[in-house]
């Protein structure tokens, strides 16, 4: 079963888990391999600019706090 959700939404994650339980009667394993990326160079010497810190922090946040293994 494949369920599209917004991994940063607790309500979406709960809904996906409930959907699995409803379809299969129980939940043995759930793997969330969440990850995003930002297409930006760290430093642009032509413009003397660096990437936006908020973009970097969003990538780190999603990868570290929204990837999980539930059994």
mmCIF file of the N, C-alpha and C atoms, coordinates in Angstrom:
data_MODEL
# 
_entry.id   MODEL 
# 
loop_
_atom_site.group_PDB 
_atom_site.id 
_atom_site.type_symbol 
_atom_site.label_atom_id 
_atom_site.label_alt_id 
_atom_site.label_comp_id 
_atom_site.label_asym_id 
_atom_site.label_entity_id 
_atom_site.label_seq_id 
_atom_site.pdbx_PDB_ins_code 
_atom_site.Cartn_x 
_atom_site.Cartn_y 
_atom_site.Cartn_z 
_atom_site.occupancy 
_atom_site.B_iso_or_equiv 
_atom_site.pdbx_formal_charge 
_atom_site.auth_seq_id 
_atom_site.auth_comp_id 
_atom_site.auth_asym_id 
_atom_site.auth_atom_id 
_atom_site.pdbx_PDB_model_num 
ATOM 1   N N  . UNK A 1 1  ? 0.838  -1.168 0.000  1.00 0.00 ? 1  UNK A N  1 
ATOM 2   C CA . UNK A 1 1  ? 0.000  0.000  0.000  1.00 0.00 ? 1  UNK A CA 1 
ATOM 3   C C  . UNK A 1 1  ? 0.885  1.234  0.000  1.00 0.00 ? 1  UNK A C  1 
ATOM 4   N N  . UNK A 1 2  ? 0.498  2.232  -0.754 1.00 0.00 ? 2  UNK A N  1 
ATOM 5   C CA . UNK A 1 2  ? 1.236  3.481  -0.855 1.00 0.00 ? 2  UNK A CA 1 
ATOM 6   C C  . UNK A 1 2  ? 0.287  4.609  -0.503 1.00 0.00 ? 2  UNK A C  1 
ATOM 7   N N  . UNK A 1 3  ? 0.706  5.465  0.412  1.00 0.00 ? 3  UNK A N  1 
ATOM 8   C CA . UNK A 1 3  ? -0.129 6.586  0.834  1.00 0.00 ? 3  UNK A CA 1 
ATOM 9   C C  . UNK A 1 3  ? 0.683  7.877  0.706  1.00 0.00 ? 3  UNK A C  1 
ATOM 10  N N  . UNK A 1 4  ? 0.153  8.839  -0.019 1.00 0.00 ? 4  UNK A N  1 
ATOM 11  C CA . UNK A 1 4  ? 0.826  10.127 -0.140 1.00 0.00 ? 4  UNK A CA 1 
ATOM 12  C C  . UNK A 1 4  ? 0.392  11.010 1.020  1.00 0.00 ? 4  UNK A C  1 
ATOM 13  N N  . UNK A 1 5  ? 1.388  11.516 1.758  1.00 0.00 ? 5  UNK A N  1 
ATOM 14  C CA . UNK A 1 5  ? 1.104  12.396 2.891  1.00 0.00 ? 5  UNK A CA 1 
ATOM 15  C C  . UNK A 1 5  ? 2.147  13.500 2.948  1.00 0.00 ? 5  UNK A C  1 
ATOM 16  N N  . UNK A 1 6  ? 1.883  14.480 3.760  1.00 0.00 ? 6  UNK A N  1 
ATOM 17  C CA . UNK A 1 6  ? 2.857  15.517 4.088  1.00 0.00 ? 6  UNK A CA 1 
ATOM 18  C C  . UNK A 1 6  ? 3.511  15.061 5.389  1.00 0.00 ? 6  UNK A C  1 
ATOM 19  N N  . UNK A 1 7  ? 4.780  14.636 5.321  1.00 0.00 ? 7  UNK A N  1 
ATOM 20  C CA . UNK A 1 7  ? 5.418  14.036 6.495  1.00 0.00 ? 7  UNK A CA 1 
ATOM 21  C C  . UNK A 1 7  ? 5.610  15.015 7.640  1.00 0.00 ? 7  UNK A C  1 
ATOM 22  N N  . UNK A 1 8  ? 5.500  16.292 7.369  1.00 0.00 ? 8  UNK A N  1 
ATOM 23  C CA . UNK A 1 8  ? 5.630  17.269 8.450  1.00 0.00 ? 8  UNK A CA 1 
ATOM 24  C C  . UNK A 1 8  ? 4.303  17.530 9.143  1.00 0.00 ? 8  UNK A C  1 
ATOM 25  N N  . UNK A 1 9  ? 3.242  16.849 8.698  1.00 0.00 ? 9  UNK A N  1 
ATOM 26  C CA . UNK A 1 9  ? 1.922  16.996 9.301  1.00 0.00 ? 9  UNK A CA 1 
ATOM 27  C C  . UNK A 1 9  ? 1.616  15.782 10.171 1.00 0.00 ? 9  UNK A C  1 
ATOM 28  N N  . UNK A 1 10 ? 1.542  15.991 11.467 1.00 0.00 ? 10 UNK A N  1 
ATOM 29  C CA . UNK A 1 10 ? 1.228  14.892 12.387 1.00 0.00 ? 10 UNK A CA 1 
ATOM 30  C C  . UNK A 1 10 ? -0.125 14.265 12.054 1.00 0.00 ? 10 UNK A C  1 
ATOM 31  N N  . UNK A 1 11 ? -1.088 15.084 11.681 1.00 0.00 ? 11 UNK A N  1 
ATOM 32  C CA . UNK A 1 11 ? -2.418 14.577 11.336 1.00 0.00 ? 11 UNK A CA 1 
ATOM 33  C C  . UNK A 1 11 ? -2.357 13.659 10.109 1.00 0.00 ? 11 UNK A C  1 
ATOM 34  N N  . UNK A 1 12 ? -1.569 14.033 9.102  1.00 0.00 ? 12 UNK A N  1 
ATOM 35  C CA . UNK A 1 12 ? -1.428 13.193 7.905  1.00 0.00 ? 12 UNK A CA 1 
ATOM 36  C C  . UNK A 1 12 ? -0.791 11.849 8.245  1.00 0.00 ? 12 UNK A C  1 
ATOM 37  N N  . UNK A 1 13 ? 0.234  11.867 9.082  1.00 0.00 ? 13 UNK A N  1 
ATOM 38  C CA . UNK A 1 13 ? 0.906  10.624 9.466  1.00 0.00 ? 13 UNK A CA 1 
ATOM 39  C C  . UNK A 1 13 ? -0.055 9.715  10.216 1.00 0.00 ? 13 UNK A C  1 
ATOM 40  N N  . UNK A 1 14 ? -0.804 10.269 11.151 1.00 0.00 ? 14 UNK A N  1 
ATOM 41  C CA . UNK A 1 14 ? -1.786 9.473  11.890 1.00 0.00 ? 14 UNK A CA 1 
ATOM 42  C C  . UNK A 1 14 ? -2.845 8.896  10.955 1.00 0.00 ? 14 UNK A C  1 
ATOM 43  N N  . UNK A 1 15 ? -3.296 9.696  9.999  1.00 0.00 ? 15 UNK A N  1 
ATOM 44  C CA . UNK A 1 15 ? -4.297 9.237  9.038  1.00 0.00 ? 15 UNK A CA 1 
ATOM 45  C C  . UNK A 1 15 ? -3.751 8.072  8.202  1.00 0.00 ? 15 UNK A C  1 
ATOM 46  N N  . UNK A 1 16 ? -2.486 8.168  7.778  1.00 0.00 ? 16 UNK A N  1 
ATOM 47  C CA . UNK A 1 16 ? -1.873 7.094  6.990  1.00 0.00 ? 16 UNK A CA 1 
ATOM 48  C C  . UNK A 1 16 ? -1.772 5.805  7.801  1.00 0.00 ? 16 UNK A C  1 
ATOM 49  N N  . UNK A 1 17 ? -1.397 5.918  9.071  1.00 0.00 ? 17 UNK A N  1 
ATOM 50  C CA . UNK A 1 17 ? -1.304 4.735  9.928  1.00 0.00 ? 17 UNK A CA 1 
ATOM 51  C C  . UNK A 1 17 ? -2.680 4.103  10.139 1.00 0.00 ? 17 UNK A C  1 
ATOM 52  N N  . UNK A 1 18 ? -3.679 4.925  10.342 1.00 0.00 ? 18 UNK A N  1 
ATOM 53  C CA . UNK A 1 18 ? -5.047 4.412  10.501 1.00 0.00 ? 18 UNK A CA 1 
ATOM 54  C C  . UNK A 1 18 ? -5.546 3.751  9.216  1.00 0.00 ? 18 UNK A C  1 
ATOM 55  N N  . UNK A 1 19 ? -5.205 4.335  8.072  1.00 0.00 ? 19 UNK A N  1 
ATOM 56  C CA . UNK A 1 19 ? -5.595 3.750  6.786  1.00 0.00 ? 19 UNK A CA 1 
ATOM 57  C C  . UNK A 1 19 ? -5.003 2.355  6.642  1.00 0.00 ? 19 UNK A C  1 
ATOM 58  N N  . UNK A 1 20 ? -3.744 2.183  7.018  1.00 0.00 ? 20 UNK A N  1 
ATOM 59  C CA . UNK A 1 20 ? -3.102 0.872  6.946  1.00 0.00 ? 20 UNK A CA 1 
ATOM 60  C C  . UNK A 1 20 ? -3.778 -0.120 7.886  1.00 0.00 ? 20 UNK A C  1 
ATOM 61  N N  . UNK A 1 21 ? -4.089 0.327  9.090  1.00 0.00 ? 21 UNK A N  1 
ATOM 62  C CA . UNK A 1 21 ? -4.758 -0.560 10.050 1.00 0.00 ? 21 UNK A CA 1 
ATOM 63  C C  . UNK A 1 21 ? -6.133 -0.979 9.545  1.00 0.00 ? 21 UNK A C  1 
ATOM 64  N N  . UNK A 1 22 ? -6.862 -0.034 8.948  1.00 0.00 ? 22 UNK A N  1 
ATOM 65  C CA . UNK A 1 22 ? -8.189 -0.350 8.410  1.00 0.00 ? 22 UNK A CA 1 
ATOM 66  C C  . UNK A 1 22 ? -8.099 -1.354 7.270  1.00 0.00 ? 22 UNK A C  1 
ATOM 67  N N  . UNK A 1 23 ? -7.122 -1.192 6.389  1.00 0.00 ? 23 UNK A N  1 
ATOM 68  C CA . UNK A 1 23 ? -7.011 -2.068 5.228  1.00 0.00 ? 23 UNK A CA 1 
ATOM 69  C C  . UNK A 1 23 ? -6.514 -3.455 5.599  1.00 0.00 ? 23 UNK A C  1 
ATOM 70  N N  . UNK A 1 24 ? -5.526 -3.542 6.506  1.00 0.00 ? 24 UNK A N  1 
ATOM 71  C CA . UNK A 1 24 ? -4.895 -4.818 6.811  1.00 0.00 ? 24 UNK A CA 1 
ATOM 72  C C  . UNK A 1 24 ? -5.247 -5.388 8.180  1.00 0.00 ? 24 UNK A C  1 
ATOM 73  N N  . UNK A 1 25 ? -5.979 -4.634 8.982  1.00 0.00 ? 25 UNK A N  1 
ATOM 74  C CA . UNK A 1 25 ? -6.360 -5.124 10.296 1.00 0.00 ? 25 UNK A CA 1 
ATOM 75  C C  . UNK A 1 25 ? -5.352 -4.831 11.394 1.00 0.00 ? 25 UNK A C  1 
ATOM 76  N N  . UNK A 1 26 ? -4.125 -4.636 11.032 1.00 0.00 ? 26 UNK A N  1 
ATOM 77  C CA . UNK A 1 26 ? -3.085 -4.293 11.997 1.00 0.00 ? 26 UNK A CA 1 
ATOM 78  C C  . UNK A 1 26 ? -1.910 -3.684 11.232 1.00 0.00 ? 26 UNK A C  1 
ATOM 79  N N  . UNK A 1 27 ? -0.965 -3.146 11.990 1.00 0.00 ? 27 UNK A N  1 
ATOM 80  C CA . UNK A 1 27 ? 0.223  -2.553 11.387 1.00 0.00 ? 27 UNK A CA 1 
ATOM 81  C C  . UNK A 1 27 ? 1.449  -3.219 11.979 1.00 0.00 ? 27 UNK A C  1 
ATOM 82  N N  . UNK A 1 28 ? 2.212  -3.915 11.143 1.00 0.00 ? 28 UNK A N  1 
ATOM 83  C CA . UNK A 1 28 ? 3.427  -4.578 11.607 1.00 0.00 ? 28 UNK A CA 1 
ATOM 84  C C  . UNK A 1 28 ? 4.664  -3.718 11.369 1.00 0.00 ? 28 UNK A C  1 
ATOM 85  N N  . UNK A 1 29 ? 4.740  -3.081 10.213 1.00 0.00 ? 29 UNK A N  1 
ATOM 86  C CA . UNK A 1 29 ? 5.915  -2.288 9.873  1.00 0.00 ? 29 UNK A CA 1 
ATOM 87  C C  . UNK A 1 29 ? 5.501  -1.086 9.037  1.00 0.00 ? 29 UNK A C  1 
ATOM 88  N N  . UNK A 1 30 ? 6.080  0.052  9.328  1.00 0.00 ? 30 UNK A N  1 
ATOM 89  C CA . UNK A 1 30 ? 5.896  1.251  8.501  1.00 0.00 ? 30 UNK A CA 1 
ATOM 90  C C  . UNK A 1 30 ? 7.252  1.930  8.377  1.00 0.00 ? 30 UNK A C  1 
ATOM 91  N N  . UNK A 1 31 ? 7.650  2.245  7.164  1.00 0.00 ? 31 UNK A N  1 
ATOM 92  C CA . UNK A 1 31 ? 8.930  2.898  6.931  1.00 0.00 ? 31 UNK A CA 1 
ATOM 93  C C  . UNK A 1 31 ? 8.668  4.235  6.257  1.00 0.00 ? 31 UNK A C  1 
ATOM 94  N N  . UNK A 1 32 ? 9.167  5.281  6.842  1.00 0.00 ? 32 UNK A N  1 
ATOM 95  C CA . UNK A 1 32 ? 9.076  6.612  6.255  1.00 0.00 ? 32 UNK A CA 1 
ATOM 96  C C  . UNK A 1 32 ? 10.484 7.037  5.876  1.00 0.00 ? 32 UNK A C  1 
ATOM 97  N N  . UNK A 1 33 ? 10.703 7.202  4.605  1.00 0.00 ? 33 UNK A N  1 
ATOM 98  C CA . UNK A 1 33 ? 12.029 7.604  4.105  1.00 0.00 ? 33 UNK A CA 1 
ATOM 99  C C  . UNK A 1 33 ? 11.939 9.023  3.576  1.00 0.00 ? 33 UNK A C  1 
ATOM 100 N N  . UNK A 1 34 ? 11.542 9.913  4.422  1.00 0.00 ? 34 UNK A N  1 
ATOM 101 C CA . UNK A 1 34 ? 11.339 11.299 4.006  1.00 0.00 ? 34 UNK A CA 1 
ATOM 102 C C  . UNK A 1 34 ? 12.666 11.982 3.727  1.00 0.00 ? 34 UNK A C  1 
ATOM 103 N N  . UNK A 1 35 ? 12.667 12.774 2.703  1.00 0.00 ? 35 UNK A N  1 
ATOM 104 C CA . UNK A 1 35 ? 13.851 13.552 2.386  1.00 0.00 ? 35 UNK A CA 1 
ATOM 105 C C  . UNK A 1 35 ? 13.529 14.591 1.325  1.00 0.00 ? 35 UNK A C  1 
ATOM 106 N N  . UNK A 1 36 ? 14.122 15.718 1.458  1.00 0.00 ? 36 UNK A N  1 
ATOM 107 C CA . UNK A 1 36 ? 13.966 16.764 0.459  1.00 0.00 ? 36 UNK A CA 1 
ATOM 108 C C  . UNK A 1 36 ? 15.349 17.316 0.146  1.00 0.00 ? 36 UNK A C  1 
ATOM 109 N N  . UNK A 1 37 ? 15.452 18.055 -0.905 1.00 0.00 ? 37 UNK A N  1 
ATOM 110 C CA . UNK A 1 37 ? 16.716 18.671 -1.253 1.00 0.00 ? 37 UNK A CA 1 
ATOM 111 C C  . UNK A 1 37 ? 16.470 20.046 -1.853 1.00 0.00 ? 37 UNK A C  1 
ATOM 112 N N  . UNK A 1 38 ? 17.432 20.880 -1.727 1.00 0.00 ? 38 UNK A N  1 
ATOM 113 C CA . UNK A 1 38 ? 17.370 22.219 -2.299 1.00 0.00 ? 38 UNK A CA 1 
ATOM 114 C C  . UNK A 1 38 ? 18.484 22.308 -3.340 1.00 0.00 ? 38 UNK A C  1 
ATOM 115 N N  . UNK A 1 39 ? 18.145 22.677 -4.548 1.00 0.00 ? 39 UNK A N  1 
ATOM 116 C CA . UNK A 1 39 ? 19.147 22.807 -5.613 1.00 0.00 ? 39 UNK A CA 1 
ATOM 117 C C  . UNK A 1 39 ? 19.788 24.186 -5.530 1.00 0.00 ? 39 UNK A C  1 
ATOM 118 N N  . UNK A 1 40 ? 20.846 24.267 -4.760 1.00 0.00 ? 40 UNK A N  1 
ATOM 119 C CA . UNK A 1 40 ? 21.551 25.539 -4.608 1.00 0.00 ? 40 UNK A CA 1 
ATOM 120 C C  . UNK A 1 40 ? 23.007 25.266 -4.280 1.00 0.00 ? 40 UNK A C  1 
ATOM 121 N N  . UNK A 1 41 ? 23.880 26.088 -4.777 1.00 0.00 ? 41 UNK A N  1 
ATOM 122 C CA . UNK A 1 41 ? 25.286 25.950 -4.419 1.00 0.00 ? 41 UNK A CA 1 
ATOM 123 C C  . UNK A 1 41 ? 25.497 26.546 -3.034 1.00 0.00 ? 41 UNK A C  1 
ATOM 124 N N  . UNK A 1 42 ? 26.459 26.002 -2.309 1.00 0.00 ? 42 UNK A N  1 
ATOM 125 C CA . UNK A 1 42 ? 26.734 26.523 -0.975 1.00 0.00 ? 42 UNK A CA 1 
ATOM 126 C C  . UNK A 1 42 ? 27.273 27.946 -1.046 1.00 0.00 ? 42 UNK A C  1 
ATOM 127 N N  . UNK A 1 43 ? 28.149 28.155 -2.010 1.00 0.00 ? 43 UNK A N  1 
ATOM 128 C CA . UNK A 1 43 ? 28.731 29.488 -2.170 1.00 0.00 ? 43 UNK A CA 1 
ATOM 129 C C  . UNK A 1 43 ? 28.840 29.795 -3.658 1.00 0.00 ? 43 UNK A C  1 
ATOM 130 N N  . UNK A 1 44 ? 28.392 30.965 -4.060 1.00 0.00 ? 44 UNK A N  1 
ATOM 131 C CA . UNK A 1 44 ? 28.475 31.399 -5.451 1.00 0.00 ? 44 UNK A CA 1 
ATOM 132 C C  . UNK A 1 44 ? 29.511 32.526 -5.531 1.00 0.00 ? 44 UNK A C  1 
ATOM 133 N N  . UNK A 1 45 ? 30.724 32.201 -5.992 1.00 0.00 ? 45 UNK A N  1 
ATOM 134 C CA . UNK A 1 45 ? 31.777 33.218 -6.011 1.00 0.00 ? 45 UNK A CA 1 
ATOM 135 C C  . UNK A 1 45 ? 31.495 34.362 -6.993 1.00 0.00 ? 45 UNK A C  1 
ATOM 136 N N  . UNK A 1 46 ? 30.728 34.104 -8.037 1.00 0.00 ? 46 UNK A N  1 
ATOM 137 C CA . UNK A 1 46 ? 30.411 35.161 -9.003 1.00 0.00 ? 46 UNK A CA 1 
ATOM 138 C C  . UNK A 1 46 ? 29.549 36.260 -8.393 1.00 0.00 ? 46 UNK A C  1 
ATOM 139 N N  . UNK A 1 47 ? 28.676 35.846 -7.480 1.00 0.00 ? 47 UNK A N  1 
ATOM 140 C CA . UNK A 1 47 ? 27.781 36.813 -6.838 1.00 0.00 ? 47 UNK A CA 1 
ATOM 141 C C  . UNK A 1 47 ? 28.171 37.082 -5.386 1.00 0.00 ? 47 UNK A C  1 
ATOM 142 N N  . UNK A 1 48 ? 29.191 36.351 -4.906 1.00 0.00 ? 48 UNK A N  1 
ATOM 143 C CA . UNK A 1 48 ? 29.625 36.442 -3.509 1.00 0.00 ? 48 UNK A CA 1 
ATOM 144 C C  . UNK A 1 48 ? 28.439 36.239 -2.555 1.00 0.00 ? 48 UNK A C  1 
ATOM 145 N N  . UNK A 1 49 ? 27.661 35.178 -2.815 1.00 0.00 ? 49 UNK A N  1 
ATOM 146 C CA . UNK A 1 49 ? 26.495 34.864 -1.986 1.00 0.00 ? 49 UNK A CA 1 
ATOM 147 C C  . UNK A 1 49 ? 26.563 33.415 -1.509 1.00 0.00 ? 49 UNK A C  1 
ATOM 148 N N  . UNK A 1 50 ? 25.874 33.143 -0.438 1.00 0.00 ? 50 UNK A N  1 
ATOM 149 C CA . UNK A 1 50 ? 25.749 31.778 0.074  1.00 0.00 ? 50 UNK A CA 1 
ATOM 150 C C  . UNK A 1 50 ? 24.275 31.393 0.045  1.00 0.00 ? 50 UNK A C  1 
ATOM 151 N N  . UNK A 1 51 ? 24.030 30.077 0.145  1.00 0.00 ? 51 UNK A N  1 
ATOM 152 C CA . UNK A 1 51 ? 22.636 29.615 0.146  1.00 0.00 ? 51 UNK A CA 1 
ATOM 153 C C  . UNK A 1 51 ? 21.912 30.118 1.392  1.00 0.00 ? 51 UNK A C  1 
ATOM 154 N N  . UNK A 1 52 ? 20.601 30.123 1.322  1.00 0.00 ? 52 UNK A N  1 
ATOM 155 C CA . UNK A 1 52 ? 19.771 30.615 2.418  1.00 0.00 ? 52 UNK A CA 1 
ATOM 156 C C  . UNK A 1 52 ? 19.771 29.590 3.554  1.00 0.00 ? 52 UNK A C  1 
ATOM 157 N N  . UNK A 1 53 ? 20.105 30.031 4.759  1.00 0.00 ? 53 UNK A N  1 
ATOM 158 C CA . UNK A 1 53 ? 20.177 29.138 5.911  1.00 0.00 ? 53 UNK A CA 1 
ATOM 159 C C  . UNK A 1 53 ? 18.842 28.454 6.181  1.00 0.00 ? 53 UNK A C  1 
ATOM 160 N N  . UNK A 1 54 ? 17.736 29.152 6.013  1.00 0.00 ? 54 UNK A N  1 
ATOM 161 C CA . UNK A 1 54 ? 16.414 28.564 6.265  1.00 0.00 ? 54 UNK A CA 1 
ATOM 162 C C  . UNK A 1 54 ? 16.162 27.361 5.361  1.00 0.00 ? 54 UNK A C  1 
ATOM 163 N N  . UNK A 1 55 ? 16.626 27.434 4.101  1.00 0.00 ? 55 UNK A N  1 
ATOM 164 C CA . UNK A 1 55 ? 16.474 26.295 3.186  1.00 0.00 ? 55 UNK A CA 1 
ATOM 165 C C  . UNK A 1 55 ? 17.246 25.089 3.702  1.00 0.00 ? 55 UNK A C  1 
ATOM 166 N N  . UNK A 1 56 ? 18.487 25.324 4.116  1.00 0.00 ? 56 UNK A N  1 
ATOM 167 C CA . UNK A 1 56 ? 19.313 24.251 4.653  1.00 0.00 ? 56 UNK A CA 1 
ATOM 168 C C  . UNK A 1 56 ? 18.670 23.637 5.896  1.00 0.00 ? 56 UNK A C  1 
ATOM 169 N N  . UNK A 1 57 ? 18.179 24.475 6.798  1.00 0.00 ? 57 UNK A N  1 
ATOM 170 C CA . UNK A 1 57 ? 17.567 23.989 8.037  1.00 0.00 ? 57 UNK A CA 1 
ATOM 171 C C  . UNK A 1 57 ? 16.312 23.172 7.765  1.00 0.00 ? 57 UNK A C  1 
ATOM 172 N N  . UNK A 1 58 ? 15.549 23.543 6.742  1.00 0.00 ? 58 UNK A N  1 
ATOM 173 C CA . UNK A 1 58 ? 14.354 22.773 6.380  1.00 0.00 ? 58 UNK A CA 1 
ATOM 174 C C  . UNK A 1 58 ? 14.744 21.375 5.910  1.00 0.00 ? 58 UNK A C  1 
ATOM 175 N N  . UNK A 1 59 ? 15.787 21.271 5.091  1.00 0.00 ? 59 UNK A N  1 
ATOM 176 C CA . UNK A 1 59 ? 16.271 19.974 4.618  1.00 0.00 ? 59 UNK A CA 1 
ATOM 177 C C  . UNK A 1 59 ? 16.691 19.115 5.807  1.00 0.00 ? 59 UNK A C  1 
ATOM 178 N N  . UNK A 1 60 ? 17.473 19.672 6.713  1.00 0.00 ? 60 UNK A N  1 
ATOM 179 C CA . UNK A 1 60 ? 17.940 18.934 7.884  1.00 0.00 ? 60 UNK A CA 1 
ATOM 180 C C  . UNK A 1 60 ? 16.759 18.501 8.750  1.00 0.00 ? 60 UNK A C  1 
ATOM 181 N N  . UNK A 1 61 ? 15.827 19.399 8.968  1.00 0.00 ? 61 UNK A N  1 
ATOM 182 C CA . UNK A 1 61 ? 14.663 19.092 9.804  1.00 0.00 ? 61 UNK A CA 1 
ATOM 183 C C  . UNK A 1 61 ? 13.863 17.909 9.247  1.00 0.00 ? 61 UNK A C  1 
ATOM 184 N N  . UNK A 1 62 ? 13.551 17.940 7.978  1.00 0.00 ? 62 UNK A N  1 
ATOM 185 C CA . UNK A 1 62 ? 12.759 16.856 7.378  1.00 0.00 ? 62 UNK A CA 1 
ATOM 186 C C  . UNK A 1 62 ? 13.523 15.540 7.420  1.00 0.00 ? 62 UNK A C  1 
ATOM 187 N N  . UNK A 1 63 ? 14.787 15.578 7.072  1.00 0.00 ? 63 UNK A N  1 
ATOM 188 C CA . UNK A 1 63 ? 15.569 14.333 7.025  1.00 0.00 ? 63 UNK A CA 1 
ATOM 189 C C  . UNK A 1 63 ? 15.797 13.725 8.398  1.00 0.00 ? 63 UNK A C  1 
ATOM 190 N N  . UNK A 1 64 ? 15.972 14.536 9.418  1.00 0.00 ? 64 UNK A N  1 
ATOM 191 C CA . UNK A 1 64 ? 16.280 14.010 10.744 1.00 0.00 ? 64 UNK A CA 1 
ATOM 192 C C  . UNK A 1 64 ? 15.055 13.716 11.588 1.00 0.00 ? 64 UNK A C  1 
ATOM 193 N N  . UNK A 1 65 ? 13.990 14.464 11.424 1.00 0.00 ? 65 UNK A N  1 
ATOM 194 C CA . UNK A 1 65 ? 12.847 14.280 12.317 1.00 0.00 ? 65 UNK A CA 1 
ATOM 195 C C  . UNK A 1 65 ? 11.668 13.576 11.676 1.00 0.00 ? 65 UNK A C  1 
ATOM 196 N N  . UNK A 1 66 ? 11.676 13.395 10.361 1.00 0.00 ? 66 UNK A N  1 
ATOM 197 C CA . UNK A 1 66 ? 10.516 12.782 9.717  1.00 0.00 ? 66 UNK A CA 1 
ATOM 198 C C  . UNK A 1 66 ? 10.818 11.485 8.998  1.00 0.00 ? 66 UNK A C  1 
ATOM 199 N N  . UNK A 1 67 ? 11.997 10.955 9.158  1.00 0.00 ? 67 UNK A N  1 
ATOM 200 C CA . UNK A 1 67 ? 12.317 9.630  8.659  1.00 0.00 ? 67 UNK A CA 1 
ATOM 201 C C  . UNK A 1 67 ? 12.300 8.693  9.850  1.00 0.00 ? 67 UNK A C  1 
ATOM 202 N N  . UNK A 1 68 ? 11.513 7.649  9.747  1.00 0.00 ? 68 UNK A N  1 
ATOM 203 C CA . UNK A 1 68 ? 11.384 6.769  10.899 1.00 0.00 ? 68 UNK A CA 1 
ATOM 204 C C  . UNK A 1 68 ? 11.047 5.363  10.465 1.00 0.00 ? 68 UNK A C  1 
ATOM 205 N N  . UNK A 1 69 ? 11.155 4.450  11.403 1.00 0.00 ? 69 UNK A N  1 
ATOM 206 C CA . UNK A 1 69 ? 10.788 3.053  11.199 1.00 0.00 ? 69 UNK A CA 1 
ATOM 207 C C  . UNK A 1 69 ? 9.887  2.675  12.368 1.00 0.00 ? 69 UNK A C  1 
ATOM 208 N N  . UNK A 1 70 ? 8.692  2.248  12.054 1.00 0.00 ? 70 UNK A N  1 
ATOM 209 C CA . UNK A 1 70 ? 7.721  1.876  13.091 1.00 0.00 ? 70 UNK A CA 1 
ATOM 210 C C  . UNK A 1 70 ? 7.372  0.415  12.907 1.00 0.00 ? 70 UNK A C  1 
ATOM 211 N N  . UNK A 1 71 ? 7.355  -0.327 13.976 1.00 0.00 ? 71 UNK A N  1 
ATOM 212 C CA . UNK A 1 71 ? 6.947  -1.719 13.868 1.00 0.00 ? 71 UNK A CA 1 
ATOM 213 C C  . UNK A 1 71 ? 6.009  -2.087 14.989 1.00 0.00 ? 71 UNK A C  1 
# 
